[in-house]
Amino acid sequence: MKKTIKKQVTNCESCVFYDYDEDYEGYVCTMNLDQDELGRFLSGQTFSCPYYRFYDEYKSVHKQI
């Protein structure tokens, strides 16, 4: 029996590190990737980001209550 490993496909738009940059007038990843990681990501070899964290805007509200 083969063990199937399911890769997590990430959506940058729901990531904590995906922010609007006024200088570039667009959304960018604010995580500092090294040259190898950036190359793999831009070439499409990596489908899941190791730094991906889901941004839950309501999580901070729950802490305030």
Secondary structure, DSSP 4 states (H G I P E B T S, - for coil): -PPPPPPPPP-GGGBTTEEEETTTTEEEE-S---HHHHHHHHHT---S-TT--B--HHHHHHHH-
